[in-house]
Amino acid sequence: MVEVRTHISIFSVIELTVHRHLSGVKSLLDAANVTVMPQITKASRAQLATFWNFARCDYLAAFINRTKTRLDTDDLGLWRAAGLQIDEYEGSQSENPLDLAQSSKQSDTREDMLSNKLVWILSKLMNQLATDSSELRDKATTWASLENELAKWHQSLPNTFSPAGRLEPDPNSTNPARSLFAESFYSIPLCAVTMQHYHFAQVMLLLHKPRENSNSVRDQLRRYREIPDRIAYHCKEICAIALGRPPGYVRIHMLQPLFIAGQCLESAGERKRILDLLRGIEIDLGWATQYRVDELLAEWGWDAMGGGFDR
């Protein structure tokens, strides 16, 4: 009981710290919105960087705490002011990469803008997850819209979002991770972490996908068989990117995707490799990951050493 209480206490402190930090930054953003955000030409690079750093932390905090984001994803003026091109009727950003590259004088690269758009989509996804079903008029339609938006985003990506190199799993490797997972290498670190969060988004969409109304046993069986395979694919891609030796400032953003992968993948070998990746982030960078490790161990019914199992 002592260990459980300690775990809960530590996790609560982390949640409270994140909550207070984001609330403080949100107050500053609210004050800045009066004179800065409505007019993109007056926003400095520092102000825009602050906004997008907050937005990333905001949707991750919403995921951790199972709440809605502090930023209003329906406030299109706010997101336009931050550099996104958003259609008034469809609520979607232009899919033309050339338009994206020219849409904001404040954004450094097309990769930045595409990464920022994914933040907006993920923020909308977290808000849907936190919305009571009774508040949604048509949950299936809303979910289909999010799936379609994520698919269009993925189709618009340039080659920089594809791995520059990839090593497929080698069952004969003496390296336990290499025997189970591929390794994906990206020439631009931002693209690596963006793609990892894309796979994270896909897993969340699949996990919470509304049930289809069908009387066909064949359709229901197909769905039940396909979804686990698709979830496993995206989880393994998350691990492949994490194993691609990204720099430290990228690795600290991999915590929540790796946590989701750990919740979904079932073999003991895969789980142990995910624990290694999570613990490595804290050991190498000092970024707290133990609370997620503890959650996974408790969920799997493993002891603190990793269960003593092998693949």
Secondary structure, DSSP 8 states (H G I E B T S, - for coil): -HHHHHHHHHHHHHHHHHHHHHHHHHHHHHHHHTTTTT-GGG--HHHHHHHHHHHHHHHHHHHHHT---SS-TT-HHHHHHTT--B-TTT--B---HHHHHHS-TT---HHHHHHHHHHHHHHHHHHHHTS-GGG-S-HHHHHHHHHHHHHHHHHT--GGGS-SEEE---TT-SSHHHHH--EEE-SSHHHHHHHHHHHHHHHHHHHT--------HHHHHHHHHHHHHHHHHHHHHHHHHHTT---HHHHGGGHHHHHHHHHH---HHHHHHHHHHHHHHHHHH----HHHHHHHHHHHT--TT-TT---
